[in-house]
């Protein structure tokens, strides 16, 4: 896998923490040229300090804004000459029942998770076609099965999968690989930065640590899938179980997931 990424230009949105940061920590020692963006200037600065002697291009950008995506992608192409791999990783979560959610929260989640993917992919597409590269969307098990209390998040991840599947079909015969990865419950900061119904940040209820995949393990699965030109990857046993159960026993899945996430009409996870 090391040789596959050597000298490749890899763009990772949301690279200052979590899965994005784990991807960078693996890729740079492999000899990849990495570009990343995030909203937190301090975290990006620390990342640049950590890899000051390596080829890392980092800038502050909110992927929900087209202009900031345009600046990020164009500066990456100017810095490295092109893009081989785009990993659309940036995203935000939410945790609230629909009856308690402001519409602005739904828009914010979809603007970041779906439009952020669409903007960066569209802007990088010509360069990736030229290099016969790879486009990755980090979706979720929630992109296969809607989860209670995560209606906007589920909608955004369903949209990412459908959009990338359409693009994959358009790219048949081009040499470009389009894939999506669906982590299950992963130990990352996104769980601790979920929006409530009013758009305020709050931590999601803790889950048992053994049930959470570590970010670096998730990152390795993503990179292995890219190197093998996979179509899609669903991670964790619970994630695969949820997708399978929803496909063959959807009514049963309704009951199981409601019991898992809710109690007495309230969210517990």
Protein Blocks (a to p, Z undefined) as FASTA:
>chain_A
ZZmmgopacddehilgcjllmmmmmmmmnopacddddfblklmmmmmmmmmmbccddddd
dfkbmklmmmmmmmmmmmnopafbdcdfbccdddddfklpcfklmmmmmmmmmmmmmmmm
mmmmmmmmmnopaddddddfklmoccehilmmmmmmmmmmmmmmmmmmmmgonlpacddd
dddddddfklmmcccfkopacddddddfklpccfklmmmmmmmmmmnopabdcehjklmm
mmmmmmmmmmlmmmmmmmmmpgehiafZZ
